[in-house]
């Protein structure tokens, strides 16, 4: 059985850094893992590990922009259209990997997850090829600094979950930049938060959108034309509590291991595997046993 985890999320969420850390952790755990790059705009120096499969060997964003005159967004859409038209290329590239763990680094254009059929179609093709697939959706901890930005991230995660229809986990990345101490000069770039405060973001509390009664912010919002929209968003999240986040601190191996264990669980990793014979069973001290 082959496994694939799609590392998704908006630009700047730390997808490539997480992919590299995940590969290091898998290899440390003696598991066979490979990086697959599906971002046609990715720079070669952004990868700690050389991709085993790279969409840029088929088409790059620079090619689409220079030869067809597209902008960055249109070029990226064209690259995925071209990939889906050439799925035989990807099928051939995947053919040499058996019983392997593929970490698929995806682009940061949100529309690909929420508005276009490219990734759902890609997932169906991966499943047809016998890959057990799940997705990890990353947003960075800086989103917690702005409650409106945070809930836009929650809604984008919810939209992508519904669109892709595969086992899914959401990850709050860069938690090493959040601190609970005023005296921590080395971190805290993304805010100072208590454990209780962080919990309201990891398991999104829709009441974060509601300002304190009587506050200046509450009076402004009450008279705002967006007040009804905010209330509708609160109701939507309360009615469909699909999104929660796992905190990810890449400086802490236990944090990476926790995220990996959730990914394994969503894909039921290893449940269909047969026990493997030790390599030295038919040689050395065991040669006389046959």
C-alpha positions as CSV (number, residue, x, y, z in Angstrom):
1,X,0.0,0.0,0.0
2,X,1.2,3.5,-0.9
3,X,0.4,6.6,1.1
4,X,0.3,10.2,0.1
5,X,-0.2,13.3,2.3
6,X,-1.0,16.6,0.5
7,X,0.5,19.5,2.3
8,X,-1.8,22.4,1.5
9,X,-2.6,25.9,2.8
10,X,-2.1,29.6,1.9
11,X,1.2,31.1,0.8
12,X,3.6,31.6,3.7
13,X,2.1,29.0,6.0
14,X,5.3,27.0,6.1
15,X,4.3,24.1,3.8
16,X,7.7,23.5,2.4
17,X,9.4,23.8,5.8
18,X,6.9,21.3,7.3
19,X,7.4,18.9,4.3
20,X,11.1,18.9,4.9
21,X,10.7,18.4,8.7
22,X,8.2,15.6,8.1
23,X,10.6,13.8,5.7
24,X,13.4,14.1,8.3
25,X,11.2,12.7,11.0
26,X,10.0,9.8,8.8
27,X,13.5,8.9,7.8
28,X,14.7,9.1,11.4
29,X,11.9,6.6,12.2
30,X,13.2,4.3,9.5
31,X,10.3,4.8,7.2
32,X,10.7,5.2,3.4
33,X,9.4,8.6,2.4
34,X,9.8,10.8,-0.7
35,X,9.1,14.4,-1.6
36,X,6.7,15.2,-4.5
37,X,6.7,18.9,-5.6
38,X,3.5,20.0,-7.2
39,X,4.3,23.7,-7.0
40,X,5.4,24.9,-10.5
41,X,6.7,28.1,-8.9
42,X,8.9,26.6,-6.2
43,X,12.5,27.5,-6.2
44,X,15.1,24.7,-6.1
45,X,16.7,26.1,-2.9
46,X,13.4,25.9,-1.0
47,X,13.8,22.1,-0.6
48,X,16.1,20.5,1.9
49,X,15.5,17.2,0.1
50,X,15.5,16.9,-3.7
51,X,12.0,16.1,-5.0
52,X,11.7,12.5,-6.2
53,X,8.9,13.8,-8.5
54,X,8.8,17.4,-9.6
55,X,6.1,19.1,-11.7
56,X,8.7,21.4,-13.0
57,X,10.1,18.5,-15.0
58,X,6.7,18.6,-16.9
59,X,6.0,22.3,-16.8
60,X,7.0,25.4,-14.8
61,X,5.2,28.6,-14.0
62,X,8.0,30.5,-15.7
63,X,7.4,28.6,-18.9
64,X,3.6,29.3,-18.8
65,X,4.2,33.0,-18.1
66,X,6.9,33.6,-20.7
67,X,5.5,31.5,-23.5
68,X,1.8,32.1,-23.1
69,X,1.8,35.6,-21.5
70,X,-0.1,34.6,-18.4
71,X,0.3,36.3,-15.0
72,X,1.2,34.3,-11.9
73,X,-2.3,33.2,-11.0
74,X,-3.4,32.4,-14.6
75,X,-0.1,30.6,-15.1
76,X,-0.5,28.4,-12.1
77,X,-4.0,27.5,-13.2
78,X,-2.7,26.6,-16.6
79,X,0.1,24.4,-15.1
80,X,-2.5,22.3,-13.2
81,X,-4.7,22.1,-16.3
82,X,-1.6,20.8,-18.2
83,X,-0.8,18.3,-15.4
84,X,-4.3,16.8,-15.5
85,X,-4.1,16.5,-19.3
86,X,-0.8,14.6,-18.8
87,X,-1.7,12.3,-15.9
88,X,0.1,9.5,-17.7
89,X,3.3,11.4,-16.9
90,X,2.5,11.4,-13.2
91,X,1.4,7.8,-13.3
92,X,4.7,6.8,-14.8
93,X,6.6,8.8,-12.3
94,X,4.7,7.2,-9.4
95,X,5.1,3.7,-10.8
96,X,8.5,3.1,-9.1
97,X,7.3,3.7,-5.6
98,X,5.8,0.7,-3.7
99,X,4.9,0.7,0.0
100,X,6.3,4.3,0.3
101,X,5.1,7.4,2.0
102,X,4.8,10.4,-0.4
103,X,4.8,13.9,1.0
104,X,3.2,16.1,-1.7
105,X,4.1,19.8,-1.4
106,X,1.2,21.8,-3.0
107,X,1.1,25.5,-4.1
108,X,-0.2,28.3,-1.9
109,X,-2.9,29.6,-4.2
110,X,-6.1,29.2,-2.2
111,X,-8.4,29.1,-5.3
112,X,-6.9,25.7,-6.2
113,X,-8.3,24.2,-3.1
114,X,-11.6,26.0,-2.8
115,X,-12.8,27.0,-6.3
116,X,-11.2,24.8,-9.0
117,X,-11.7,21.1,-9.6
118,X,-8.0,20.5,-10.2
119,X,-7.0,19.0,-6.8
120,X,-10.2,16.9,-6.3
121,X,-9.5,15.5,-9.8
122,X,-5.9,14.9,-8.9
123,X,-6.9,13.1,-5.7
124,X,-9.3,10.8,-7.5
125,X,-6.5,9.9,-9.9
126,X,-4.1,9.2,-7.0
127,X,-6.7,7.0,-5.4
128,X,-7.3,5.2,-8.7
129,X,-3.6,4.4,-8.7
130,X,-3.9,2.8,-5.3
131,X,-2.5,5.6,-3.1
132,X,-4.3,6.1,0.2
133,X,-4.5,9.8,0.5
134,X,-5.1,12.5,3.1
135,X,-4.4,16.3,3.4
136,X,-2.8,18.5,6.0
137,X,-4.0,22.2,5.7
138,X,-1.6,24.7,7.3
139,X,-2.3,28.2,8.5
140,X,0.3,30.1,10.5
141,X,0.0,31.3,14.1
142,X,0.2,34.9,13.0
143,X,-3.5,34.6,12.0
144,X,-4.3,34.6,15.7
145,X,-3.2,38.3,15.8
146,X,-6.3,39.3,13.8
147,X,-9.6,37.6,14.5
148,X,-11.0,38.4,11.1
149,X,-7.9,37.1,9.3
150,X,-8.1,34.0,11.6
151,X,-11.7,33.2,10.7
152,X,-11.1,33.8,7.0
153,X,-8.5,31.0,7.5
154,X,-11.0,28.8,9.2
155,X,-13.5,29.3,6.4
156,X,-10.9,28.6,3.7
157,X,-10.0,25.4,5.6
158,X,-13.6,24.4,5.8
159,X,-14.2,25.1,2.1
160,X,-11.1,23.1,1.1
161,X,-12.2,20.2,3.3
162,X,-15.6,20.1,1.6
163,X,-14.1,20.5,-1.9
164,X,-11.5,17.7,-1.6
165,X,-13.5,15.2,0.3
166,X,-10.6,13.2,1.7
167,X,-9.3,12.5,5.3
168,X,-8.1,15.8,6.6
169,X,-6.2,17.5,9.4
170,X,-5.7,21.2,10.0
171,X,-2.4,22.5,11.5
172,X,-1.5,25.7,13.2
173,X,2.1,26.2,12.1
174,X,4.9,28.4,13.5
175,X,3.7,27.9,17.1
176,X,7.3,28.4,18.2
177,X,6.7,32.1,17.4
178,X,4.0,32.3,20.1
179,X,4.9,32.7,23.7
180,X,3.1,32.9,27.0
181,X,5.8,35.1,28.7
182,X,6.4,38.8,28.4
183,X,10.0,38.2,29.2
184,X,10.6,35.8,26.3
185,X,12.7,37.9,23.9
186,X,13.6,35.1,21.6
187,X,10.1,34.3,20.5
188,X,6.7,35.8,20.6
189,X,6.8,37.4,17.2
190,X,3.3,36.2,16.6
191,X,1.9,37.3,19.9
192,X,1.8,36.5,23.7
193,X,-1.0,34.1,24.5
194,X,-2.1,32.1,27.5
195,X,-2.8,28.4,27.1
196,X,-6.5,29.1,27.6
197,X,-6.4,31.8,24.9
198,X,-4.6,29.5,22.4
199,X,-7.2,26.8,23.0
200,X,-9.9,29.2,21.7
201,X,-8.1,29.3,18.4
202,X,-7.1,25.7,18.1
203,X,-10.7,24.7,18.6
204,X,-12.2,27.8,17.0
205,X,-14.5,29.6,19.3
206,X,-16.9,31.6,17.0
207,X,-17.6,34.0,19.9
208,X,-14.1,35.4,19.2
209,X,-15.9,37.3,16.4
210,X,-18.2,38.9,18.9
211,X,-16.7,42.0,20.6
212,X,-17.1,42.7,24.3
213,X,-20.5,44.3,25.1
214,X,-20.3,48.1,25.4
215,X,-16.8,48.2,23.9
216,X,-15.9,50.8,21.2
217,X,-15.3,47.9,18.8
218,X,-18.7,46.4,19.6
219,X,-20.4,49.8,19.0
220,X,-18.6,50.2,15.7
221,X,-19.4,46.6,14.6
222,X,-23.1,47.0,15.6
223,X,-23.5,49.9,13.2
224,X,-21.4,48.3,10.5
225,X,-22.9,46.9,7.4
226,X,-20.8,43.7,8.0
227,X,-22.4,43.1,11.4
228,X,-25.0,40.7,9.9
229,X,-22.3,38.9,8.0
230,X,-20.3,38.4,11.1
231,X,-23.3,37.0,12.9
232,X,-24.0,34.6,9.9
233,X,-20.4,33.4,10.0
234,X,-20.6,32.7,13.8
235,X,-23.8,30.7,13.2
236,X,-22.2,28.8,10.3
237,X,-19.2,27.7,12.4
238,X,-21.5,26.8,15.4
239,X,-23.7,24.7,13.1
240,X,-20.8,23.0,11.3
241,X,-17.9,22.7,13.7
242,X,-15.7,20.9,11.1
243,X,-12.4,22.7,11.8
244,X,-9.9,22.3,14.6
245,X,-6.2,22.8,14.6
246,X,-3.2,20.8,15.8
247,X,-0.4,23.1,17.1
248,X,2.9,22.6,15.2
249,X,6.2,23.7,16.7
250,X,9.0,22.5,14.4
251,X,11.6,23.0,17.1
252,X,9.9,20.3,19.2
253,X,10.2,16.7,17.8
254,X,7.2,15.6,20.0
255,X,5.1,18.2,18.2
256,X,6.0,16.8,14.8
257,X,5.4,13.3,16.0
258,X,2.0,14.2,17.2
259,X,1.0,15.7,13.8
260,X,2.4,12.7,12.0
261,X,0.5,10.3,14.3
262,X,-2.7,12.1,13.3
263,X,-1.8,11.9,9.6
264,X,-1.1,8.2,10.0
265,X,-4.4,7.7,11.8
266,X,-6.5,9.5,9.2
267,X,-5.0,7.3,6.4
268,X,-5.0,4.1,8.6
269,X,-1.3,3.8,7.9
270,X,0.0,0.2,8.1
271,X,-3.3,-1.5,8.7
272,X,-3.2,-3.5,5.5
273,X,0.5,-4.2,5.6
274,X,1.9,-7.8,5.8
275,X,4.7,-8.5,8.3
276,X,8.1,-8.2,6.5
277,X,10.8,-10.9,6.8
278,X,14.1,-9.7,8.2
279,X,16.7,-9.2,5.5
280,X,19.1,-11.5,7.2
281,X,16.7,-14.4,7.7
282,X,18.3,-16.5,4.8
283,X,21.9,-15.6,5.5
284,X,24.3,-15.4,8.3
285,X,23.3,-17.1,11.6
286,X,19.9,-18.0,10.1
287,X,21.1,-19.8,7.0
288,X,20.7,-23.3,8.5
289,X,17.1,-22.7,9.5
290,X,15.7,-23.3,5.9
